[in-house]
Amino acid sequence: MKRNVKQIARRIATFGLAAIMLAGCGNSAASGSNGGAESGDGATELTFMDVCPSAAREEYFTSVFESFEKETGIHVTYESVPWDNAVDKLTVMGTSDELPDVMTLFSSWMGQFTSAGWAIPIDDYIAETRDEYNEYVQNVIFATEEEKFGALYTVPDGINTKGVYVRKDWAEEAGIDLSQYEDGWTYEEYWSLIEALTDPEQNHYGMAFRGGRNGIDPFLFYYETFNKGYAYSEDGVSILLNDDAAEKFEKFCSPYLKGYAPADSINWSYSEMVDNFVGGLCGTFWNDSEVAAILLEEMDESQWTVLPVPRSDVDGKMYNYANASYAYGISDDCENPDAAWQLIEYLSNPENNMQYCLMNGFVPVKSDVGDDPNYGEGGVYNIFVKELDDPDTVCPCSWGAFDYTDLSQGTFHEEMQKYLLGEKTAQQVMTELGEEVTERMQTYLKDNEGSTIETPKSVN
């Protein structure tokens, strides 16, 4: 039997979605994977799933796959599913033993995919080339995944770290010199900038607030700056149950409640934040380096800039969550993992990875990427390179190694919205969420002998 009875029973409820999801979620995903099998003429074939499709990404992948086939004889079929449906689609495919051979995965899904056995460890495959990856990938991304899941399951597609995007033209009109913050600033200075850029008469709001999906994650990162980057105590108790958690949550949400963000941003997620920054409604927002690629196309460079994330008010460290935007993994339904690994290595070689990262706004994953002005001094991505190289940069912890897909898809932001709407107090939200993740973390620690809580990681 491919998976044990306990794993299947735990996910039996997902079968109720199967008919709907398999019929209508994907752009081009077939009803089943060919499992890396051989075609009728003996050629090896693989399927590849992209969970964040766009015309540019599809063009890139199909072009690289054509080159890969010419070099190796391995044919790769590109499949995709819209981001909003991706985790549901892959969950159904996983329970049906129909996953694609190579998947693009998101970090918050890994607890589900590893516990279900849907992704295979790649430690043996990467052993010979591991030292080709840059220090951040080796010392933070790889180390974190191994600590959380006991093995390495994925290779990052690029490093996607965070910065604060600011309307430079608004700041100039307000007489604010943003250069004073380029080498570091505090959260108090950040809150003050949001207030200064707010002008309701001009329909200008200082912040694009993220009240929708994944909106609670920025709060976790902010609150971790008061806790040395930790999300849990050693015995698995969430920091959300700390005495000052509600106070810090109120502070984090205050720009929205004070009217420094549009009222409807209570429902905003990634696309709405970007659109309203580009459209001139909002003056700042906190997001990943990939946004820079969009802004280069949509705006004049004189209109915007990127500042580093604020430093901790406690110890001056820069707690900045940097990880793969997505990562390549091999599914347990793949019948030819050797061929799948060949594909991942091909996608990760310096030439292909640089092209991919420039297209998407990421920092490349390998040390040998050559000199590119976009990443050098004065380049649009230089601020992100500096953040990753800063000896004071610390990557804080995530929610945990347990499966929290259901929470990130709904509960987290729904509870946050209840506070913003006045339906619950900050203390109630922190208590309810804190107790939920504490129970899951402590259950995970109990069920996985020898496991420990995640620890913050530094590149040095």
C-alpha positions as a Python dict, from the first residue, in 0.01 Angstrom:
ca = {
    (1, 'M'): (0, 0, 0),
    (2, 'K'): (142, 337, -100),
    (3, 'R'): (29, 525, 210),
    (4, 'N'): (-73, 393, 546),
    (5, 'V'): (-434, 374, 651),
    (6, 'K'): (-398, 655, 906),
    (7, 'Q'): (-281, 901, 638),
    (8, 'I'): (-564, 810, 404),
    (9, 'A'): (-829, 824, 675),
    (10, 'R'): (-711, 1162, 788),
    (11, 'R'): (-776, 1303, 444),
    (12, 'I'): (-1080, 1104, 339),
    (13, 'A'): (-1294, 1419, 360),
    (14, 'T'): (-1113, 1567, 65),
    (15, 'F'): (-1264, 1307, -166),
    (16, 'G'): (-1591, 1495, -152),
    (17, 'L'): (-1417, 1769, -349),
    (18, 'A'): (-1249, 1540, -597),
    (19, 'A'): (-1501, 1540, -877),
    (20, 'I'): (-1535, 1917, -874),
    (21, 'M'): (-1166, 1997, -840),
    (22, 'L'): (-1043, 1750, -1101),
    (23, 'A'): (-1303, 1872, -1344),
    (24, 'G'): (-1256, 2243, -1317),
    (25, 'C'): (-952, 2379, -1133),
    (26, 'G'): (-657, 2360, -1366),
    (27, 'N'): (-569, 2551, -1679),
    (28, 'S'): (-420, 2251, -1849),
    (29, 'A'): (-372, 1978, -1591),
    (30, 'A'): (-478, 1638, -1710),
    (31, 'S'): (-689, 1407, -1500),
    (32, 'G'): (-383, 1202, -1408),
    (33, 'S'): (-4, 1210, -1414),
    (34, 'N'): (193, 986, -1643),
    (35, 'G'): (426, 932, -1349),
    (36, 'G'): (748, 986, -1536),
    (37, 'A'): (672, 680, -1741),
    (38, 'E'): (797, 590, -2084),
    (39, 'S'): (590, 676, -2388),
    (40, 'G'): (496, 429, -2657),
    (41, 'D'): (825, 488, -2841),
    (42, 'G'): (1031, 433, -2526),
    (43, 'A'): (1103, 802, -2453),
    (44, 'T'): (1083, 920, -2093),
    (45, 'E'): (808, 1169, -2019),
    (46, 'L'): (752, 1391, -1717),
    (47, 'T'): (474, 1622, -1605),
    (48, 'F'): (543, 1956, -1440),
    (49, 'M'): (289, 2160, -1243),
    (50, 'D'): (313, 2538, -1216),
    (51, 'V'): (95, 2680, -936),
    (52, 'C'): (131, 3047, -1025),
    (53, 'P'): (80, 3056, -1403),
    (54, 'S'): (119, 3356, -1629),
    (55, 'A'): (187, 3396, -1997),
    (56, 'A'): (551, 3485, -1926),
    (57, 'R'): (606, 3188, -1693),
    (58, 'E'): (448, 2943, -1933),
    (59, 'E'): (662, 3075, -2218),
    (60, 'Y'): (975, 3044, -2004),
    (61, 'F'): (904, 2692, -1884),
    (62, 'T'): (801, 2554, -2222),
    (63, 'S'): (1112, 2704, -2382),
    (64, 'V'): (1340, 2553, -2117),
    (65, 'F'): (1162, 2219, -2143),
    (66, 'E'): (1227, 2214, -2518),
    (67, 'S'): (1598, 2273, -2458),
    (68, 'F'): (1597, 2009, -2185),
    (69, 'E'): (1443, 1754, -2421),
    (70, 'K'): (1705, 1826, -2687),
    (71, 'E'): (1982, 1763, -2436),
    (72, 'T'): (1837, 1465, -2253),
    (73, 'G'): (1562, 1315, -2468),
    (74, 'I'): (1319, 1357, -2177),
    (75, 'H'): (989, 1520, -2274),
    (76, 'V'): (820, 1745, -2017),
    (77, 'T'): (454, 1842, -2030),
    (78, 'Y'): (373, 2179, -1873),
    (79, 'E'): (58, 2188, -1661),
    (80, 'S'): (-77, 2469, -1446),
    (81, 'V'): (-342, 2557, -1193),
    (82, 'P'): (-442, 2908, -1079),
    (83, 'W'): (-285, 3007, -747),
    (84, 'D'): (-617, 3045, -564),
    (85, 'N'): (-706, 2683, -644),
    (86, 'A'): (-358, 2532, -635),
    (87, 'V'): (-344, 2375, -290),
    (88, 'D'): (-697, 2230, -325),
    (89, 'K'): (-609, 2087, -666),
    (90, 'L'): (-286, 1929, -548),
    (91, 'T'): (-457, 1792, -236),
    (92, 'V'): (-714, 1613, -449),
    (93, 'M'): (-444, 1484, -682),
    (94, 'G'): (-242, 1366, -382),
    (95, 'T'): (-530, 1169, -229),
    (96, 'S'): (-599, 1021, -574),
    (97, 'D'): (-234, 919, -639),
    (98, 'E'): (-229, 1144, -947),
    (99, 'L'): (27, 1411, -861),
    (100, 'P'): (251, 1547, -1138),
    (101, 'D'): (611, 1428, -1137),
    (102, 'V'): (765, 1765, -1053),
    (103, 'M'): (564, 2019, -855),
    (104, 'T'): (612, 2382, -765),
    (105, 'L'): (532, 2395, -395),
    (106, 'F'): (472, 2675, -144),
    (107, 'S'): (640, 2672, 197),
    (108, 'S'): (318, 2674, 401),
    (109, 'W'): (203, 2354, 226),
    (110, 'M'): (507, 2149, 321),
    (111, 'G'): (367, 2023, 651),
    (112, 'Q'): (78, 1866, 460),
    (113, 'F'): (288, 1726, 176),
    (114, 'T'): (555, 1574, 398),
    (115, 'S'): (315, 1422, 651),
    (116, 'A'): (106, 1272, 371),
    (117, 'G'): (414, 1139, 194),
    (118, 'W'): (331, 1326, -125),
    (119, 'A'): (685, 1459, -174),
    (120, 'I'): (1001, 1247, -162),
    (121, 'P'): (1328, 1342, 14),
    (122, 'I'): (1602, 1460, -221),
    (123, 'D'): (1903, 1450, 14),
    (124, 'D'): (2085, 1184, -187),
    (125, 'Y'): (2021, 1364, -515),
    (126, 'I'): (2149, 1703, -405),
    (127, 'A'): (2454, 1579, -214),
    (128, 'E'): (2700, 1630, -500),
    (129, 'T'): (2587, 1983, -591),
    (130, 'R'): (2473, 2123, -257),
    (131, 'D'): (2780, 2342, -217),
    (132, 'E'): (2697, 2520, -545),
    (133, 'Y'): (2408, 2701, -375),
    (134, 'N'): (2471, 3035, -209),
    (135, 'E'): (2513, 3072, 167),
    (136, 'Y'): (2160, 3190, 232),
    (137, 'V'): (2011, 2887, 57),
    (138, 'Q'): (2243, 2647, 240),
    (139, 'N'): (2241, 2802, 586),
    (140, 'V'): (1882, 2922, 603),
    (141, 'I'): (1649, 2766, 347),
    (142, 'F'): (1794, 2415, 339),
    (143, 'A'): (1871, 2417, 712),
    (144, 'T'): (1517, 2526, 802),
    (145, 'E'): (1350, 2259, 589),
    (146, 'E'): (1574, 1987, 733),
    (147, 'E'): (1510, 2104, 1087),
    (148, 'K'): (1135, 2113, 1040),
    (149, 'F'): (1085, 1796, 838),
    (150, 'G'): (1391, 1582, 904),
    (151, 'A'): (1502, 1581, 541),
    (152, 'L'): (1534, 1804, 237),
    (153, 'Y'): (1236, 1785, 3),
    (154, 'T'): (1264, 2086, -227),
    (155, 'V'): (1501, 2313, -418),
    (156, 'P'): (1411, 2684, -419),
    (157, 'D'): (1329, 2843, -753),
    (158, 'G'): (1477, 3174, -634),
    (159, 'I'): (1514, 3369, -311),
    (160, 'N'): (1217, 3592, -250),
    (161, 'T'): (1278, 3828, 39),
    (162, 'K'): (1075, 4120, 164),
    (163, 'G'): (1109, 4496, 146),
    (164, 'V'): (889, 4802, 198),
    (165, 'Y'): (772, 4954, -130),
    (166, 'V'): (720, 5330, -112),
    (167, 'R'): (575, 5587, -353),
    (168, 'K'): (884, 5802, -396),
    (169, 'D'): (684, 6072, -572),
    (170, 'W'): (449, 6104, -273),
    (171, 'A'): (740, 6126, -32),
    (172, 'E'): (900, 6403, -236),
    (173, 'E'): (573, 6599, -237),
    (174, 'A'): (556, 6560, 142),
    (175, 'G'): (918, 6673, 181),
    (176, 'I'): (1035, 6336, 317),
    (177, 'D'): (1391, 6226, 238),
    (178, 'L'): (1371, 5848, 200),
    (179, 'S'): (1748, 5809, 167),
    (180, 'Q'): (1774, 5842, 546),
    (181, 'Y'): (1613, 5497, 576),
    (182, 'E'): (1815, 5308, 314),
    (183, 'D'): (2067, 5171, 563),
    (184, 'G'): (1806, 5084, 823),
    (185, 'W'): (1509, 5224, 1011),
    (186, 'T'): (1277, 5138, 1299),
    (187, 'Y'): (916, 5030, 1310),
    (188, 'E'): (823, 5358, 1473),
    (189, 'E'): (972, 5542, 1174),
    (190, 'Y'): (775, 5308, 947),
    (191, 'W'): (445, 5385, 1125),
    (192, 'S'): (524, 5757, 1105),
    (193, 'L'): (586, 5739, 731),
    (194, 'I'): (250, 5569, 679),
    (195, 'E'): (77, 5849, 867),
    (196, 'A'): (269, 6123, 682),
    (197, 'L'): (174, 5983, 340),
    (198, 'T'): (-196, 5968, 422),
    (199, 'D'): (-402, 6251, 272),
    (200, 'P'): (-773, 6165, 244),
    (201, 'E'): (-844, 6483, 44),
    (202, 'Q'): (-619, 6351, -234),
    (203, 'N'): (-749, 5997, -186),
    (204, 'H'): (-402, 5898, -69),
    (205, 'Y'): (-362, 5627, 193),
    (206, 'G'): (-25, 5563, 352),
    (207, 'M'): (-52, 5186, 352),
    (208, 'A'): (-192, 4900, 147),
    (209, 'F'): (-305, 4682, 439),
    (210, 'R'): (-329, 4306, 389),
    (211, 'G'): (-645, 4194, 562),
    (212, 'G'): (-717, 3896, 336),
    (213, 'R'): (-540, 3564, 286),
    (214, 'N'): (-196, 3542, 454),
    (215, 'G'): (-262, 3875, 624),
    (216, 'I'): (-174, 3737, 966),
    (217, 'D'): (175, 3630, 854),
    (218, 'P'): (321, 3984, 849),
    (219, 'F'): (198, 4024, 1205),
    (220, 'L'): (376, 3706, 1312),
    (221, 'F'): (701, 3836, 1161),
    (222, 'Y'): (653, 4174, 1332),
    (223, 'Y'): (580, 4017, 1668),
    (224, 'E'): (877, 3782, 1636),
    (225, 'T'): (1104, 4089, 1638),
    (226, 'F'): (1018, 4115, 2008),
    (227, 'N'): (1092, 3745, 2061),
    (228, 'K'): (1433, 3701, 1893),
    (229, 'G'): (1269, 3544, 1588),
    (230, 'Y'): (1098, 3258, 1770),
    (231, 'A'): (736, 3157, 1715),
    (232, 'Y'): (717, 2908, 2006),
    (233, 'S'): (875, 2836, 2340),
    (234, 'E'): (1084, 2520, 2369),
    (235, 'D'): (781, 2320, 2483),
    (236, 'G'): (572, 2431, 2184),
    (237, 'V'): (366, 2715, 2334),
    (238, 'S'): (289, 2986, 2078),
    (239, 'I'): (414, 3340, 2136),
    (240, 'L'): (56, 3448, 2057),
    (241, 'L'): (-22, 3345, 2414),
    (242, 'N'): (238, 3584, 2558),
    (243, 'D'): (111, 3861, 2783),
    (244, 'D'): (194, 4139, 2535),
    (245, 'A'): (67, 3964, 2218),
    (246, 'A'): (-269, 4147, 2211),
    (247, 'E'): (-98, 4483, 2260),
    (248, 'K'): (141, 4420, 1971),
    (249, 'F'): (-147, 4295, 1754),
    (250, 'E'): (-337, 4617, 1819),
    (251, 'K'): (-29, 4820, 1723),
    (252, 'F'): (17, 4622, 1402),
    (253, 'C'): (-347, 4675, 1301),
    (254, 'S'): (-357, 5041, 1404),
    (255, 'P'): (-282, 5188, 1057),
    (256, 'Y'): (-599, 5025, 928),
    (257, 'L'): (-814, 5125, 1223),
    (258, 'K'): (-685, 5483, 1212),
    (259, 'G'): (-783, 5518, 848),
    (260, 'Y'): (-431, 5516, 706),
    (261, 'A'): (-539, 5228, 479),
    (262, 'P'): (-853, 5199, 261),
    (263, 'A'): (-1153, 5045, 436),
    (264, 'D'): (-1191, 4769, 177),
    (265, 'S'): (-830, 4656, 230),
    (266, 'I'): (-973, 4435, 503),
    (267, 'N'): (-1024, 4189, 215),
    (268, 'W'): (-703, 4260, 24),
    (269, 'S'): (-438, 4006, -55),
    (270, 'Y'): (-139, 4016, -289),
    (271, 'S'): (-296, 4135, -614),
    (272, 'E'): (-509, 4409, -457),
    (273, 'M'): (-210, 4550, -270),
    (274, 'V'): (-1, 4568, -586),
    (275, 'D'): (-282, 4708, -799),
    (276, 'N'): (-364, 4988, -556),
    (277, 'F'): (-1, 5084, -509),
    (278, 'V'): (44, 5104, -885),
    (279, 'G'): (-289, 5282, -925),
    (280, 'G'): (-198, 5560, -681),
    (281, 'L'): (-433, 5479, -393),
    (282, 'C'): (-170, 5358, -146),
    (283, 'G'): (175, 5493, -63),
    (284, 'T'): (348, 5192, 95),
    (285, 'F'): (315, 4821, 122),
    (286, 'W'): (526, 4537, 251),
    (287, 'N'): (591, 4255, 8),
    (288, 'D'): (838, 4032, -171),
    (289, 'S'): (1111, 4114, -421),
    (290, 'E'): (899, 3965, -700),
    (291, 'V'): (682, 4278, -693),
    (292, 'A'): (973, 4480, -833),
    (293, 'A'): (945, 4295, -1164),
    (294, 'I'): (581, 4406, -1190),
    (295, 'L'): (653, 4766, -1094),
    (296, 'L'): (929, 4792, -1354),
    (297, 'E'): (663, 4722, -1618),
    (298, 'E'): (376, 4918, -1467),
    (299, 'M'): (540, 5233, -1326),
    (300, 'D'): (814, 5484, -1397),
    (301, 'E'): (1117, 5426, -1175),
    (302, 'S'): (1091, 5784, -1050),
    (303, 'Q'): (758, 5696, -884),
    (304, 'W'): (870, 5422, -648),
    (305, 'T'): (1155, 5276, -448),
    (306, 'V'): (1219, 4992, -203),
    (307, 'L'): (1339, 5028, 154),
    (308, 'P'): (1469, 4748, 378),
    (309, 'V'): (1234, 4599, 634),
    (310, 'P'): (1253, 4784, 968),
    (311, 'R'): (1492, 4662, 1234),
    (312, 'S'): (1380, 4525, 1568),
    (313, 'D'): (1306, 4782, 1836),
    (314, 'V'): (1453, 4533, 2086),
    (315, 'D'): (1790, 4420, 1951),
    (316, 'G'): (1840, 4607, 1622),
    (317, 'K'): (1839, 4287, 1417),
    (318, 'M'): (1665, 4278, 1078),
    (319, 'Y'): (1410, 3999, 1105),
    (320, 'N'): (1318, 3933, 746),
    (321, 'Y'): (1141, 3625, 622),
    (322, 'A'): (1323, 3517, 306),
    (323, 'N'): (1249, 3191, 135),
    (324, 'A'): (1179, 3043, -201),
    (325, 'S'): (884, 3202, -369),
    (326, 'Y'): (811, 2848, -470),
    (327, 'A'): (1026, 2536, -470),
    (328, 'Y'): (1065, 2234, -694),
    (329, 'G'): (979, 1896, -546),
    (330, 'I'): (937, 1541, -675),
    (331, 'S'): (606, 1371, -602),
    (332, 'D'): (578, 1019, -466),
    (333, 'D'): (367, 936, -773),
    (334, 'C'): (670, 988, -997),
    (335, 'E'): (790, 659, -1147),
    (336, 'N'): (1122, 802, -1266),
    (337, 'P'): (1258, 1030, -991),
    (338, 'D'): (1605, 1021, -1150),
    (339, 'A'): (1465, 1194, -1458),
    (340, 'A'): (1268, 1434, -1239),
    (341, 'W'): (1587, 1529, -1056),
    (342, 'Q'): (1760, 1590, -1389),
    (343, 'L'): (1486, 1840, -1469),
    (344, 'I'): (1520, 2019, -1134),
    (345, 'E'): (1897, 2044, -1180),
    (346, 'Y'): (1845, 2184, -1529),
    (347, 'L'): (1602, 2448, -1405),
    (348, 'S'): (1848, 2538, -1128),
    (349, 'N'): (2163, 2580, -1338),
    (350, 'P'): (2301, 2938, -1323),
    (351, 'E'): (2199, 3039, -1675),
    (352, 'N'): (1839, 2921, -1650),
    (353, 'N'): (1797, 3033, -1290),
    (354, 'M'): (1924, 3386, -1364),
    (355, 'Q'): (1681, 3420, -1654),
    (356, 'Y'): (1397, 3292, -1435),
    (357, 'C'): (1487, 3518, -1141),
    (358, 'L'): (1508, 3832, -1353),
    (359, 'M'): (1168, 3752, -1500),
    (360, 'N'): (1012, 3700, -1158),
    (361, 'G'): (1207, 3943, -940),
    (362, 'F'): (1401, 3691, -730),
    (363, 'V'): (1759, 3664, -610),
    (364, 'P'): (1934, 3364, -777),
    (365, 'V'): (1994, 3050, -571),
    (366, 'K'): (2347, 2962, -683),
    (367, 'S'): (2675, 3135, -609),
    (368, 'D'): (2800, 3122, -968),
    (369, 'V'): (2558, 3361, -1137),
    (370, 'G'): (2805, 3612, -1282),
    (371, 'D'): (2772, 3990, -1261),
    (372, 'D'): (2436, 4143, -1340),
    (373, 'P'): (2368, 4517, -1294),
    (374, 'N'): (2018, 4450, -1165),
    (375, 'Y'): (2167, 4298, -849),
    (376, 'G'): (2467, 4534, -813),
    (377, 'E'): (2493, 4876, -652),
    (378, 'G'): (2214, 5095, -782),
    (379, 'G'): (2029, 4799, -932),
    (380, 'V'): (1660, 4754, -864),
    (381, 'Y'): (1722, 4432, -668),
    (382, 'N'): (2028, 4555, -480),
    (383, 'I'): (1833, 4631, -161),
    (384, 'F'): (1729, 4265, -140),
    (385, 'V'): (2085, 4144, -195),
    (386, 'K'): (2202, 4377, 84),
    (387, 'E'): (1935, 4242, 318),
    (388, 'L'): (2044, 3884, 256),
    (389, 'D'): (2413, 3976, 302),
    (390, 'D'): (2357, 4184, 616),
    (391, 'P'): (2520, 4009, 916),
    (392, 'D'): (2231, 4131, 1132),
    (393, 'T'): (1966, 3968, 913),
    (394, 'V'): (1779, 3685, 1081),
    (395, 'C'): (1512, 3468, 919),
    (396, 'P'): (1236, 3426, 1181),
    (397, 'C'): (1036, 3109, 1228),
    (398, 'S'): (716, 3004, 1055),
    (399, 'W'): (400, 2864, 1211),
    (400, 'G'): (555, 2517, 1232),
    (401, 'A'): (623, 2187, 1061),
    (402, 'F'): (269, 2061, 1119),
    (403, 'D'): (-2, 2088, 856),
    (404, 'Y'): (-167, 2430, 883),
    (405, 'T'): (-297, 2463, 529),
    (406, 'D'): (-655, 2497, 652),
    (407, 'L'): (-555, 2780, 885),
    (408, 'S'): (-365, 2977, 622),
    (409, 'Q'): (-648, 2931, 372),
    (410, 'G'): (-913, 3066, 607),
    (411, 'T'): (-897, 3077, 986),
    (412, 'F'): (-597, 3307, 1024),
    (413, 'H'): (-728, 3598, 821),
    (414, 'E'): (-1092, 3538, 917),
    (415, 'E'): (-1004, 3584, 1285),
    (416, 'M'): (-798, 3892, 1203),
    (417, 'Q'): (-1093, 4039, 1016),
    (418, 'K'): (-1320, 3982, 1314),
    (419, 'Y'): (-1091, 4203, 1521),
    (420, 'L'): (-1079, 4471, 1251),
    (421, 'L'): (-1459, 4471, 1234),
    (422, 'G'): (-1494, 4497, 1610),
    (423, 'E'): (-1649, 4154, 1644),
    (424, 'K'): (-1371, 4023, 1870),
    (425, 'T'): (-1108, 4179, 2090),
    (426, 'A'): (-739, 4151, 2014),
    (427, 'Q'): (-702, 3932, 2323),
    (428, 'Q'): (-973, 3693, 2205),
    (429, 'V'): (-812, 3656, 1862),
    (430, 'M'): (-464, 3599, 2004),
    (431, 'T'): (-593, 3347, 2258),
    (432, 'E'): (-794, 3147, 2007),
    (433, 'L'): (-523, 3138, 1742),
    (434, 'G'): (-250, 3083, 2000),
    (435, 'E'): (-428, 2788, 2157),
    (436, 'E'): (-497, 2633, 1816),
    (437, 'V'): (-138, 2646, 1690),
    (438, 'T'): (-3, 2546, 2033),
    (439, 'E'): (-219, 2234, 2031),
    (440, 'R'): (-102, 2145, 1681),
    (441, 'M'): (264, 2210, 1759),
    (442, 'Q'): (260, 2009, 2080),
    (443, 'T'): (80, 1723, 1906),
    (444, 'Y'): (341, 1733, 1631),
    (445, 'L'): (627, 1723, 1883),
    (446, 'K'): (463, 1432, 2064),
    (447, 'D'): (395, 1234, 1747),
    (448, 'N'): (741, 1295, 1599),
    (449, 'E'): (993, 1169, 1851),
    (450, 'G'): (1314, 1370, 1850),
    (451, 'S'): (1162, 1671, 1676),
    (452, 'T'): (1209, 2021, 1818),
    (453, 'I'): (1070, 2366, 1754),
    (454, 'E'): (1212, 2562, 1462),
    (455, 'T'): (1492, 2806, 1545),
    (456, 'P'): (1569, 3141, 1375),
    (457, 'K'): (1845, 3123, 1112),
    (458, 'S'): (2120, 3364, 1014),
    (459, 'V'): (2326, 3347, 696),
    (460, 'N'): (2644, 3364, 904),
}
